[in-house]
Amino acid sequence: MPWIRVIEPDAATGTLKKEYDAAIKRAGRVYKIIKLFSLNPSALRGTMSLYMTLMHGRSVLSRAQREMIAVVVSQYNGCHY
């Protein structure tokens, strides 16, 4: 299994700490998928901005429909996230 070095929440500073704090506020913890971006906090910020726009922004699709699409695509791709 591949291994990617990540920065844990207790060692985060600056922009990364702000992103981790936001993750904790949203989900109660920092999930591994978020930690994978820890070496590039600006990429994490951009990814989260895209995610929030797609999943929480205005759309003709309901939030439930968007979640269902995400689940189907993840399943199809063999991704457990």
N, C-alpha and C positions, 0 to 999 in steps of 0.2 A: 504494500500500500504506500502511495506517495506521502511524503511529509513536507509540510510547508511551515516555515517558522512564522509565528504570530506573536503579537504583543498582547499580553493578558491585560484585563481591565485595571488591575492594581498597579501596573507599570505604565499606563497610558498618560500622555501629557498633551497639552495644546489642543489642536484640532481633533486628534484621535480621541482624547478624553471627552471632548464635547459630543462627538458622535457616539461613543460608548454610553455616555450619560443619557443621550436621547434614546438609544436602544433600550436601556434599562427602564426609562420612563414609558416607552411604548409596550415593551414585552415582559418587563420584570427581570430581564437578564440579557447578556450579550451572547447571542447564538454563534455557533462556529462559523456559519456562512458570513457573518459580519466580521469576525476575527480574521478571516482570510484576506480581507482588504487592509489589515492593520499596518502593513508596511507602506501603504499609499493612501493616507487619509483623504486626499483630495479625490481619489477615485471612489472611495467609500462614500464621501459626501455626494458626488455626482450620481452614483448608483442608487443611493437612498432617495435622492430627489426624483429620479426617474421612477423608482418603485412607488413612492408616495403619489406621484402624479397619475400613474397607471391604475393603482389600486384604490386611491381615495379621492382622485380628482373627478371633475364633472365628466359624465359619460352617459350614453344611452343604455349601457349595460349596468345592471345592479351590481352591488359589491359581491353578492353571492354568485352571480354569473361570472364575474371576473375571477373569483377564487376557484370556481369549478374549472375554468379554462386553465388556470395555473396548475391545478392538480392533474388534469389530463395531460398537459404538455410535460410536466415533470415525470409522470408515470411513463409516458411514451419514451422519454429520454433516459429512463432508468435512474432518475435522480430522486433520492428520498427526501429532498427539501420540498 
